[in-house]
Every structure is written in C-alpha cells, then in structure tokens.
Amino acid sequence: MNVSEFTLWGLGGAVLVPVIVQFLKAIITKDGETLIKDRWAVIASVGVGLALSGVAYWASQAKTVDTVVGVIGAGLLAGLAASGIFSLTKTRP
C-alpha cells in the first residue's frame, strides 16, 4: 500500500470517506436531527479515514483478510448505493 493514497474495492479513500460519513450522519440522529455536524463531521471524517487506511493496510497483509474485507466492502457499497437511489426516488411531502 502506498502511504500517500489507498484504495479499497477499487475506490480511493477520498471517495469512500464521504460516503461512509454520510451513512453515519443518516443513522446517528436524535429527535430526527443528525448529531454529526459542524466540527463533529470533521472529527468523524478523520476517524473514518484512519479506520479505512488501517483496514486497507491490514487487508494488504493477508490474502484471506483481503477476500473477507472485499466481500464485506462490496456489500456495504451496494447497500449504500441502493439507499442513495431510494432516497432520490421516494416521494417527499
């Protein structure tokens, strides 16, 4: 893994981090309002970036781990893509 950039599932970290942070913003709510905003969004982005970088490094060290991470990541991305399509097509009041 190149230390200046990393890819998981064929996508760069710069693409994956905002996708996962948006997912977290959608599920971490209180009274219908997201709890991840302003400076917390920056902290969440850094945390997700560090976690993804660690997963990318760990996956590059062992072929079995790479396979498992690939399967989980493909499912995660498919689910996030489907939820994005659903939110674009649902009717709004």
C-alpha positions in Angstrom: 0.0 0.0 0.0 1.3 3.4 -0.9 1.3 5.6 2.2 0.0 8.7 0.4 -3.1 7.0 -1.1 -5.0 3.9 -0.5 -7.8 2.1 -2.3 -10.4 -0.4 -1.1 -12.7 -2.2 -3.5 -11.2 -0.3 -6.4 -12.2 3.1 -4.9 -10.0 5.6 -3.4 -10.2 6.7 0.2 -11.2 10.2 -0.9 -14.4 8.7 -2.3 -15.1 6.2 0.5 -14.7 8.6 3.4 -17.6 11.0 2.5 -19.9 8.1 1.6 -19.4 6.4 4.9 -19.6 9.7 6.9 -22.9 10.4 5.1 -24.1 7.0 6.1 -23.1 7.7 9.8 -24.9 11.1 9.6 -28.1 9.3 8.5 -28.1 6.7 11.3 -26.7 8.7 14.2 -29.7 11.0 15.0 -31.6 12.4 17.9 -35.1 13.7 17.6 -34.8 13.5 13.8 -31.7 15.7 13.6 -28.2 14.4 12.9 -25.7 14.5 15.7 -22.7 14.6 13.3 -22.4 18.2 12.1 -20.0 21.1 12.1 -16.8 20.1 13.9 -18.1 16.6 14.6 -18.3 16.0 10.9 -14.6 16.8 10.6 -13.7 14.5 13.5 -15.9 11.7 12.0 -14.2 12.1 8.6 -10.7 11.9 10.2 -11.8 8.9 12.2 -13.3 7.1 9.2 -10.2 7.9 7.1 -7.9 6.5 9.7 -10.0 3.4 10.1 -10.2 2.8 6.3 -6.5 3.3 6.0 -5.9 0.7 8.7 -8.3 -1.7 7.0 -6.6 -1.2 3.7 -3.2 -1.9 5.2 -4.4 -4.9 7.2 -6.1 -6.3 4.1 -2.9 -6.0 2.0 -1.0 -8.1 4.6 -3.1 -11.3 4.3 -4.9 -12.7 1.3 -7.7 -14.2 3.4 -8.3 -10.9 5.1 -8.3 -9.2 1.7 -11.0 -11.5 0.5 -13.2 -11.1 3.6 -12.8 -7.3 3.5 -13.6 -7.3 -0.2 -16.9 -9.2 0.4 -17.9 -7.0 3.3 -17.0 -3.8 1.4 -18.8 -4.9 -1.8 -22.0 -5.5 0.3 -21.6 -2.2 2.2 -21.1 -0.2 -1.1 -24.1 -2.0 -2.7 -26.3 -1.2 0.2 -25.2 2.4 0.4 -25.8 2.8 -3.3 -29.2 1.3 -3.1 -30.2 3.5 -0.1 -29.0 6.6 -2.1 -31.1 5.6 -5.1 -34.1 5.0 -2.8 -33.7 8.4 -1.1 -33.6 10.1 -4.6 -36.8 8.3 -5.8 -39.0 8.4 -2.8 -41.8 10.9 -2.7 -41.5 13.8 -0.4 -44.3 15.7 1.3 
